């Protein structure tokens, strides 16, 4: 292996003795790119990566299936309001020409090696139950890329990351897209470790946890598993953060984080991501009052179900930060009898109660609330009501015997967005209707990244539904402080041609500006063409990329 993984905190490291004084740091939009495409259901500009060696950014366009190559060098010496141009790279054609045996299905993620020499793409197969590929390219000075080879991944690779210049990891979801039933595949989730120098790979699976005693230990640890199913099938790796020799993998539907020892290709632990306790933290779950009116509910818990995860280090200690999105299982076909959905919708306006019966119309609720169908799962308290997601971000300290929660943002995101956008509070990304998402995951924290600005560590959390990015100072991981919130969405406009109607009524539409932030890429000031730290934000509904400068 060309680049050994050192047993140290990597990517972000700060000694406590070197802490700088706290100063006001804010985000400012300086440039933008539009793919010229949009989709009310998302999936356009998804994941983005930056190469400091050639000053180019690369973003996955899930709608057209191309990789957008954006030249950020044009920002040097220019002011704000710059409109970036891009070149589309047809990855599908490149890959099929090189390996006709691989039935290309989808491109899901992109990453650039630390030295800027290589670019990796996660490619899913056309068949939902077949192994995917990691496509490796060398990066050229002009931003173009040259094909180097394909490496076999697990099934449905959904995220790709470099652990070092030679080692690439993918989170292989293995979703049961054909639903559940006899003789229907529920593919195993895995993490692929690929080695560029040999173009070989190994898939690390969760088979060891299928032993009844191991499964019982997971359930006792509040890992959420579907009743009667094996962990190796039920776990669906979503996102990966790397620090030193360890990778930290979100298992979103299971509300868990797995720890992978990279050199030995072994999972060393699986830990619950925890819950938001709404008997202690307030939450707004009523979409009918058209206002931010948070309340406490003694029986209610939020299953965090993190999507994005990032790692940083302070004084030699590793910390993780998660974006607690939440995600339902919805697979199969009703006509074929394979359909499954673990949402339990209750309409309090019709006199419904929560699944436990503890929350009733006497609570003042008037609208629909989507609860988690907890009776189908192990690892939960039958006397509690559960909803999807935490509407928050959480910080954990990594220790030898597990992950320990040191901070969660609780109701911050709803309170802050309500203050900034009272007319569009909890609007969705496919409309601008006030309070639309309060009964279902709220602003929906999607992705997270971290970076150092002027000697301090910041965490950036994208809100998929409401839009915008939250910026917290996490230099003291036990006491994060909100630094800024920037939302460059134009709630009051409608993109012509995006309107969708239901029974003659306008039902969905795409607003102007940057809608539905999905992927984030932080650029350190010393690697930025402007000399200022930057955050690149890929937006999946508007099909845009926003460039935020931080100063």
C-alpha positions in Angstrom: 0.0 0.0 0.0 1.4 3.4 -1.0 -0.3 5.4 1.8 -0.4 3.8 5.2 -3.2 4.8 7.5 -1.7 6.2 10.7 -3.1 5.5 14.1 -3.8 9.2 14.7 -6.7 11.5 14.4 -6.8 12.7 10.8 -8.5 15.4 8.8 -9.2 17.8 11.6 -6.9 18.1 14.6 -6.6 20.9 17.1 -4.7 21.0 20.4 -6.6 22.5 23.3 -3.5 24.7 24.0 -3.8 26.3 20.6 -7.4 27.5 20.9 -8.0 30.9 19.3 -10.3 33.5 20.8 -13.9 33.3 19.7 -14.8 35.8 17.0 -17.8 36.4 14.7 -17.6 34.2 11.6 -20.3 34.2 9.0 -21.1 32.6 5.6 -21.6 34.6 2.5 -22.7 33.3 -0.9 -20.1 34.4 -3.5 -20.8 32.2 -6.5 -23.2 29.7 -7.9 -23.7 27.0 -10.6 -26.8 25.8 -12.2 -27.1 22.5 -14.0 -30.1 23.8 -15.9 -32.2 21.0 -14.5 -34.5 20.7 -11.5 -36.7 18.0 -10.0 -39.5 18.5 -7.5 -38.6 15.1 -6.0 -34.9 15.9 -5.8 -31.9 13.8 -7.0 -30.3 16.4 -9.3 -27.1 17.9 -7.8 -26.3 15.5 -5.0 -22.8 14.9 -3.7 -19.8 17.3 -4.3 -16.1 17.0 -3.8 -13.2 19.5 -4.3 -9.7 19.0 -5.6 -7.3 21.6 -4.3 -4.6 20.3 -6.6 -6.4 21.6 -9.7 -9.1 23.9 -8.1 -11.9 22.0 -9.6 -15.1 20.7 -7.9 -16.9 17.6 -9.1 -20.6 17.1 -8.4 -22.9 14.1 -9.1 -26.0 14.9 -11.2 -28.4 12.1 -10.3 -31.0 13.2 -12.8 -28.9 13.2 -16.0 -26.4 10.7 -14.7 -23.3 12.9 -15.5 -20.5 14.2 -13.3 -20.3 18.0 -13.4 -16.8 19.5 -13.5 -16.7 23.0 -12.1 -13.6 25.3 -12.4 -13.4 27.3 -9.2 -10.1 29.0 -10.3 -12.3 31.7 -11.9 -13.1 33.0 -8.4 -9.6 34.1 -7.8 -9.5 37.9 -7.7 -13.2 38.2 -8.5 -16.0 39.6 -6.3 -19.3 38.1 -5.3 -22.1 37.0 -7.6 -20.0 34.9 -9.9 -21.8 32.4 -12.1 -19.8 29.3 -12.6 -19.8 27.2 -15.8 -19.3 23.5 -15.9 -18.4 20.6 -18.1 -20.5 17.4 -18.0 -18.6 14.1 -18.0 -20.5 11.1 -19.2 -19.4 8.5 -16.7 -21.8 5.8 -17.9 -20.3 5.8 -21.4 -16.7 5.8 -20.1 -17.4 2.9 -17.7 -19.4 0.8 -20.2 -16.7 1.2 -22.8 -14.1 -0.1 -20.4 -16.1 -2.9 -18.9 -19.1 -4.1 -21.0 -19.8 -6.8 -18.4 -20.9 -4.3 -15.8 -24.6 -3.3 -16.2 -24.4 0.3 -15.1 -27.3 1.5 -13.0 -26.6 4.8 -11.2 -23.8 7.0 -9.9 -24.3 8.0 -6.3 -21.2 9.6 -4.8 -17.8 11.2 -5.6 -14.6 11.7 -3.6 -11.1 13.1 -4.2 -7.9 11.6 -2.7 -6.0 13.8 -0.1 -3.2 14.4 -2.6 -5.6 15.4 -5.4 -4.2 12.7 -7.8 -7.3 10.5 -7.8 -11.1 10.7 -8.1 -13.4 7.8 -7.0 -17.0 7.3 -7.9 -19.6 5.0 -6.4 -21.6 3.2 -9.1 -24.6 1.0 -8.5 -25.5 -1.9 -10.8 -28.7 -1.9 -12.8 -30.0 -4.8 -10.8 -30.7 -3.9 -7.2 -29.2 -7.1 -5.9 -25.9 -7.1 -7.8 -22.5 -5.8 -6.7 -21.6 -2.3 -7.7 -18.3 -0.8 -8.7 -15.9 1.9 -7.6 -14.6 3.7 -10.6 -11.1 5.2 -10.2 -9.8 8.1 -12.3 -6.7 10.1 -12.3 -7.2 13.9 -12.1 -5.6 16.2 -14.7 -4.5 19.8 -14.2 -7.2 21.1 -16.5 -9.9 19.4 -14.5 -10.4 16.5 -16.8 -10.2 12.9 -15.5 -8.6 9.8 -17.0 -10.1 6.3 -16.4 -7.8 4.0 -14.4 -10.0 1.1 -13.5 -13.0 -0.5 -11.8 -13.0 -2.2 -8.4 -15.9 -4.4 -7.2 -17.9 -3.0 -4.3 -20.8 -4.4 -2.3 -24.4 -4.0 -3.3 -25.7 -0.5 -3.9 -22.7 1.6 -2.9 -24.2 4.9 -1.8 -21.2 6.9 -0.4 -17.5 6.9 -1.2 -14.6 8.3 0.7 -10.8 8.1 0.7 -9.2 6.8 3.9 -5.8 7.7 2.4 -4.3 8.1 -1.0 -4.5 4.4 -1.7 -7.5 3.2 0.3 -11.2 3.9 -0.7 -14.3 3.0 1.3 -17.9 2.7 0.2 -21.1 2.4 2.3 -23.0 -0.4 0.5 -26.7 0.0 1.5 -28.1 -3.3 0.2 -31.7 -2.0 0.4 -34.6 -4.5 -0.2 -35.9 -2.6 -3.1 -38.1 -5.5 -4.3 -39.8 -5.5 -0.9 -40.2 -8.4 1.5 -41.4 -11.9 0.9 -40.4 -15.5 0.2 -37.7 -15.9 -2.4 -37.1 -12.2 -2.5 -33.6 -10.9 -2.0 -32.9 -8.6 0.9 -29.2 -7.9 0.0 -26.6 -7.7 2.7 -25.3 -4.3 3.7 -21.5 -3.9 3.8 -18.6 -1.6 3.7 -16.1 -2.1 0.9 -12.4 -1.4 1.4 -10.7 -0.9 -1.9 -6.9 -0.7 -2.6 -6.0 1.5 -5.6 -2.5 0.1 -6.1 -3.8 -3.4 -6.7 -7.3 -2.6 -7.8 -8.7 -5.1 -5.4 -11.3 -4.9 -2.6 -12.9 -6.7 0.3 -16.4 -6.4 1.5 -16.8 -6.2 5.3 -20.3 -7.6 6.3 -22.2 -7.9 9.5 -22.6 -11.7 9.5 -20.9 -12.0 12.9 -23.9 -10.3 14.5 -26.4 -12.9 13.1 -25.6 -15.2 16.1 -28.7 -15.0 18.4 -26.7 -13.9 21.4 -25.1 -11.1 19.4 -28.4 -10.0 17.9 -29.9 -9.9 21.4 -27.0 -7.8 22.6 -27.8 -5.3 19.8 -31.4 -5.2 20.8 -30.6 -4.7 24.4 -28.4 -1.8 23.3 -31.4 -0.1 21.6 -30.3 -0.9 18.1 -33.5 -0.9 16.0 -33.9 -4.2 14.1 -36.9 -5.5 12.2 -38.4 -8.5 14.0 -37.4 -11.8 12.6 -34.6 -10.4 10.4 -30.9 -10.9 10.5 -28.7 -7.9 11.2 -26.5 -8.7 8.1 -29.6 -8.1 6.0 -31.2 -5.4 8.1 -28.2 -3.1 8.4 -28.0 -0.6 5.5 -24.8 1.5 5.7 -25.5 5.1 4.7 -22.5 7.3 5.3 -18.8 7.1 6.5 -16.5 9.3 8.4 -12.8 8.4 8.8 -10.4 9.3 11.6 -7.0 7.5 11.7 -7.4 3.8 11.3 -11.1 3.8 12.1 -14.2 4.4 10.0 -17.5 5.4 11.5 -20.5 4.2 9.6 -24.1 5.3 10.0 -26.7 2.5 9.9 -29.6 4.9 9.4 -32.6 2.7 9.6 -31.2 0.8 12.6 -30.4 4.1 14.4 -26.8 3.0 14.9 -23.2 3.8 14.2 -20.8 1.0 13.4 -17.0 1.3 14.1 -14.8 -0.3 11.4 -11.1 -1.1 12.0 -9.7 -0.5 8.5 -6.4 -2.4 8.6 -8.0 -5.6 9.9 -11.3 -5.1 7.9 -13.3 -5.8 11.0 -16.3 -4.2 12.7 -15.3 -3.7 16.4 -18.6 -2.3 17.6 -22.1 -1.1 16.8 -23.6 1.5 19.0 -27.0 3.2 19.3 -27.2 6.8 18.0 -29.7 7.5 20.9 -33.0 9.3 20.9 -34.4 12.7 21.4 -36.6 12.7 24.5 -39.5 15.0 24.0 -40.6 14.9 27.6 -37.5 17.0 28.1 -36.9 18.7 24.8 -39.8 20.6 23.1 -40.9 19.8 19.5 -43.5 21.1 17.1 -45.5 18.2 15.6 -48.7 20.1 14.6 -48.9 21.1 11.0 -52.4 22.6 11.2 -51.7 25.5 13.5 -49.5 27.2 10.9 -47.1 28.4 13.5 -44.1 27.4 15.6 -45.7 26.1 18.8 -43.4 23.6 20.4 -44.5 21.4 23.3 -43.5 18.5 25.5 -45.0 15.0 25.2 -44.2 12.6 28.0 -44.4 9.5 25.8 -42.7 10.8 22.7 -39.2 9.9 21.5 -37.4 10.9 18.3 -35.4 8.1 16.7 -32.4 10.0 15.5 -31.5 7.8 12.5 -28.5 9.8 11.4 -27.7 10.2 7.7 -24.5 12.3 7.4 -21.6 11.9 9.8 -18.2 13.7 10.2 -15.2 13.3 12.5 -12.9 15.8 14.1 -10.3 15.7 16.9 -9.6 18.0 19.8 -6.5 17.4 22.0 -6.1 13.9 20.7 -9.7 12.9 21.3 -11.9 11.9 18.4 -15.5 13.2 18.1 -18.3 12.4 15.8 -21.1 14.7 14.7 -24.2 13.4 13.0 -27.1 14.9 11.1 -30.2 13.2 12.5 -32.5 13.0 9.5 -34.6 9.9 10.0 -35.7 7.6 7.2 -38.7 5.3 6.6 -38.6 1.9 5.0 -40.8 1.9 1.9 -40.1 -1.0 -0.5 -41.9 -3.4 -2.9 -45.0 -3.4 -4.9 -48.6 -3.5 -3.5 -50.0 -5.4 -6.5 -47.4 -8.1 -6.0 -47.9 -8.3 -2.3 -44.3 -7.3 -1.4 -45.0 -3.7 -0.3 -43.9 -2.6 3.1 -44.0 0.8 4.8 -43.1 1.4 8.5 -44.9 4.7 8.8 -48.0 4.9 11.1 -49.9 8.1 10.2 -52.4 9.4 12.8 -54.8 12.2 12.2 -55.6 14.0 15.4 -58.1 16.2 13.5 -60.1 13.0 13.1 -59.8 12.1 16.7 -56.9 9.6 16.4 -54.4 9.0 19.2 -50.7 8.1 19.1 -49.9 4.4 18.8 -49.6 4.0 22.6 -52.8 6.1 23.1 -50.8 8.5 25.4 -51.1 11.5 23.0 -54.7 12.4 22.3 -56.6 15.4 20.9 -56.6 16.8 24.4 -52.9 17.7 23.7 -54.2 20.3 21.3 -53.0 18.6 18.2 -55.1 19.1 15.1 -53.1 17.7 12.1 -51.5 14.5 10.9 -48.4 13.1 12.6 -46.3 10.3 11.1 -45.2 7.9 13.8 -42.7 5.0 13.6 -44.5 1.6 13.4 -42.5 0.4 16.4 -44.5 -2.9 16.9 -42.7 -4.3 13.9 -39.2 -3.8 15.4 -37.0 -4.8 18.3 -34.9 -2.4 20.4 -37.7 0.0 21.3 -39.8 0.6 24.4 -43.4 -0.6 23.8 -44.7 2.1 26.2 -43.2 4.9 24.1 -44.3 6.6 20.9 -41.6 7.2 18.3 -41.2 9.5 15.4 -38.6 9.5 12.6 -35.5 11.6 13.0 -34.2 13.9 15.7 -34.5 17.3 14.0 -31.1 17.9 15.4 -27.3 17.2 15.3 -25.5 15.2 17.9 -21.8 15.2 19.0 -20.3 12.0 20.4 -16.9 11.3 22.0 -15.2 8.1 20.8 -13.8 6.0 23.6 -12.3 2.5 23.7 -15.6 1.0 24.9 -18.0 2.9 22.7 -19.5 6.2 21.7 -20.6 8.7 24.3 -23.1 11.5 23.6 -21.7 14.9 24.8 -24.2 17.3 23.0 -27.4 17.4 21.0 -29.0 20.5 19.5 -32.5 19.5 20.5 -35.0 22.0 19.2 -32.5 24.5 17.9 -33.2 24.0 14.2 -36.9 24.5 14.5 -36.6 27.5 16.8 -34.0 29.2 14.6 -35.7 28.6 11.3 -39.0 29.8 12.8 -37.3 33.0 13.9 -35.6 33.7 10.5 -38.5 32.5 8.3 -41.8 32.8 10.2 -43.8 32.7 6.9 -42.1 29.6 5.7 -41.3 27.7 8.9 -41.1 24.0 8.3 -41.9 24.3 4.6 -40.9 21.4 2.5 -38.4 21.3 -0.4 -41.3 20.7 -2.9 -43.4 23.6 -1.8 -43.2 26.7 0.4 -46.2 26.0 2.6 -46.0 27.1 6.2 -45.8 24.3 8.8 -46.0 21.6 6.1 -43.3 19.3 7.6 -44.1 19.7 11.3 -45.8 16.3 11.5 -43.0 14.6 9.6 -39.3 15.1 10.4 -39.4 18.9 10.4 -36.5 20.7 8.8 -34.7 17.4 8.2 -31.0 17.5 8.9 -29.4 15.7 6.0 -25.6 16.1 5.8 -22.8 17.4 7.9 -19.1 18.3 7.5 -16.5 20.0 9.6 -13.7 22.5 9.0 -11.2 24.8 10.7 -11.6 28.6 10.2 -9.2 31.0 12.0 -8.1 28.3 14.4 -11.5 27.1 15.5 -13.5 24.0 14.4 -16.9 24.4 12.9 -19.6 22.0 12.0 -21.9 22.7 9.0 -25.3 21.0 8.9 -27.6 21.1 5.8 -31.4 21.2 6.3 -32.9 19.3 3.4 -36.5 20.5 3.6 -36.4 24.0 5.0 -33.1 24.7 3.3 -29.9 26.4 4.3 -26.9 25.5 6.4 -26.4 25.8 10.1 -22.9 26.6 11.3 -21.8 25.7 14.8 -18.5 26.3 16.6 -17.7 22.9 18.0 -14.2 23.7 19.2 -15.5 22.8 22.7 -17.4 19.6 21.7 -19.3 19.6 24.9 -20.7 23.1 24.3 -21.2 23.9 20.6 -22.3 27.4 19.8 -24.5 28.6 16.9 -22.3 30.8 14.7 -24.5 31.4 11.6 -27.4 30.2 9.6 -27.5 30.9 5.8 -30.4 30.0 3.6 -30.1 31.1 -0.1 -33.5 29.8 -1.1 -36.2 32.2 -2.6 -39.3 30.9 -0.9 -41.7 33.4 -2.7 -40.9 32.4 -6.3 -41.9 29.4 -8.4 -39.7 28.0 -11.2 -41.9 28.0 -14.3 -42.7 24.5 -15.5 -42.0 22.9 -12.1 -45.7 23.0 -11.0 -47.4 19.7 -10.3 -51.2 19.5 -9.6 -53.5 17.2 -7.7 -57.2 17.3 -8.4 -56.7 20.7 -10.1 -54.9 22.2 -7.1 -51.2 23.2 -7.1 -49.6 20.5 -5.0 -45.8 20.7 -5.6 -43.4 23.1 -7.1 -39.8 24.2 -7.1 -39.0 27.6 -5.6 -36.1 29.8 -6.7 -32.7 29.9 -5.3 -30.9 26.9 -3.7 -33.4 24.2 -2.7 -32.7 21.0 -0.8 -29.0 21.0 0.2 -27.7 17.4 -0.1 -23.9 17.3 -0.3 -21.4 19.5 1.4 -17.6 20.1 0.8 -15.5 22.3 3.1 -12.4 24.0 1.7 -9.7 25.2 4.0 -8.5 28.8 3.5 -5.0 27.7 2.5 -6.5 25.5 -0.2 -9.0 28.0 -1.4 -8.4 30.0 -4.6 -9.7 33.2 -2.8 -7.6 32.7 0.4 -10.9 32.3 2.4 -12.5 29.2 3.7 -15.3 28.0 1.5 -18.3 25.6 1.8 -19.7 24.1 -1.4 -23.3 23.1 -1.2 -25.0 20.8 -3.8 -28.8 21.2 -3.9 -30.8 18.3 -5.2 -34.1 19.9 -6.0 -33.0 23.2 -7.6 -30.0 21.5 -9.4 -27.6 24.2 -8.2 -24.3 24.4 -6.4 -23.8 27.4 -4.0 -20.4 28.6 -3.0 -20.3 30.1 0.5 -17.2 32.0 1.6 -16.6 32.0 5.4 -15.1 35.0 7.1 
